[in-house]
Amino acid sequence: MTNVISIPDSDRLCYRLMDENDGNLLFELDQDPEVMRYLSDGKPTSRKEIDEYFLPRVARFTDTATGCGLWEIADKQSGDYLGWILIRHYGFETHYHTPDNIELGWRLKRHSWGQGITTEAARTIIDVLRLNPAIATFSAQADPENLGSIGVMKKLGMLYVDDRIHHTPLNRNIPLFIMKYRHVIKSGCGIQKIKRGQNLSLRNWNH
């Protein structure tokens, strides 16, 4: 029988692996221009983009055995949807795919910012996934002006690696300058170094 990863409740939060039935939640979150500020220059995601691009893409990297996918973050007391944490292998669907490097991303409703919710959720998920002997590194990336996300990365023990220009698949005319952070939990993991200024497509859509 295939093992299924589950994430236990944390102090304030509970978690659920999202699926193709969660388009309404993804769409709702992406309608706040402030949430999308560092992702699409504030442009909300259309329902068509959710249905035809995001949900199929999430389905391709969701794996219950490894914990990869979008994990819903909800308030443990009220059950209210607060946002999500993304977990997938670094370089998904690119030539620099790195199976032992787990990429994290997050997106939360604005009223949840500044309360340590992202850090609590990410730490809880990392504590489960780091037990997998195949995982050597956790990574994340952010716009250099997104000090909130960079602060979370530092709280998770991540260190700055490098920076580069990124063009998202759906916003090819909006180049994003991003900074990359990593936390290595095993030595000799053979992480590929990406040169500054290298233009790579099909990167993740949450920074």
N, C-alpha and C positions, 0 to 999 in steps of 0.2 A: 504494500500500500504506500502511495506517495505521501510524504510528510507535507503538512500544510502549516505555513508560518502564521502564527497569531501574535498580535501585539497586546500585551496586558494594559489595563487601565493604569494611568498615572494619577498623580494627586488630584488634578482637576479635570482630566481629559479622558476620553475614550476614543477608540480607533476602529475603523472598518475599511477593508479593501474595496475601493469603488469599482464600478463596472459600467457597462454600456447603458444602464438604466439611470445613470446619474447626470445626464446632460443638463437637466434643469439646474442642478446645483452648480455645475461648472459655469453655465451661462450667467446665473445670478451673480456669482462672484466677480466675473469679468466685466460687469457693467459699470463698475466704479472707476472713473478715470484715474483716481489716485492709486488704486490697486495696480492699474496697468501703466503707471507713469514710467517705470524703468523697463518695461517690456515692449510696449508698442507706442511710446510717446503719448500715452494716455488714451489711445484709441480702444474703445470697447470691442470685445470679440463678438462677432455675429453668431446667431444660432446656426447658420449654415456652416460656418467654420468649426463650431463645436461638433456638429453632427458628421460632417464630411471629412474633417481633418483630425481634430483632437481625439475624439472617441476611438476611431480606428487606430490611431497611433498608440494611444494608451493600451488598447487591447493587444497590440503586438509585443509590448514589453512587459505586460502583466504576467506574473508567474507565482502562483500560490506556494510553490515549493521553495522559492528563494526569497519571497517577500517583495519582489519587484512589482511596482504598480503605483497607483495613487491611493494614499491612505487618508480617508476622511478624518478630520479632527473635529470632535464634538465636545461640548460642555457636558461633563459627567452628570451634573445635577439636573440640568434642564433638557439635555439632549439636543440643544441648538447647534446647528452646523456653523463652524467657525472658519473652515478652509480645508486645505489639504497639504500633505507632505508627499513629494515625489521620490521614489526609490527606483533606480535602474542602473544597469551596467554602464560605466563611463564610455562615451563614444558610441552609443546605440545607433545602429544603421549607418555607421561611417567606417572609413578605412582604419581608424585608430581605436576601434572597439577594444576595451580592456576589461575582461571578465572579472579580474580580481580587484577592480576599483569600482566602488559603489558611489554613484552620483546622487546627491540629495538636492532637492529644490522645494520651495514652499510658497504658498500663496494664501493669505488670510484676509478676512474681512477687516476693514479699517478699524472698527470698534474693538478689535482684538489686539491691536498693535500696542507695544509698549508695556505688556503685562507678563513677558516671559513665556508666553504660550508656545511660540515657535521653538524656543530652546528646550522647553519641557518635552514637547512632542518629538523633536529630533533626537534628544538624548535617549528617550524611551525606546525609539525604534533602533537606534544604533546599538543600544545595550543588548537587544535581541539578535540583530544581524551579525554582530562581531563574534558571536559564538560559532559562526560558520567558518571552518578552517580554510575555505577557499577564498575568503575575503582578506585582502591585505591593506586596503586603503579606502578612506571615505573622502569624497571631494564635493565642492560646491563652487558656485561662481556668482558674481554680482556686478552690476554697474558700479563704478567707483564712487558715484554720488549716493548710492543706496547704503547709507551708513548703518541703517537698521539691520539689514541682512548681513553686512560685513561684521557687525557686532555679534550676531548670532554665531557666525562661523568661528570667530575668535573664542567665544564661550565654549564651543564644542572642541576646542583644542586644535583647530585648523590653523595652518601657517600659510602666508602668501607664497605662491609659486611663480606665477607670471601673469601677463596680461596680453590681450589681443583684440582685434576687431572681429565682430561676429555679425553676420547677416542672417536673420531668422527666415525660415522658409516662407512664411506668409507675409513678411514685411521686408522684402529684399532691398527696398530703397531706403530703409532705415538702419544704417550701420550702428551697432552697439559696441561701445568700448567696454570690455568686461575684465574683471580681475578674478583670478582663479586661486582657490585655497584648498589645501589638502591636510588630512590627518593620517599619518602612516601608523598602522598598528602592527605591521610585520616588516622586517627588513628584507631587502633583496627582492622587492616586488616588481622591479623592472618597469617603472612608469615612464611612458614616452614624454619627452620634453617638447613642448610646442613653442616655436620661435615667436617672439614678439612681432605683432603686426601681421601674422599669417592669417589669411582669410579662409575660414572653414565654414561650410554650410551644414545644415541639418544638425545644428546644436540644439540644446534643449530650450524650451520656451518658458522657462521660469528661472529667474536669476536672483 
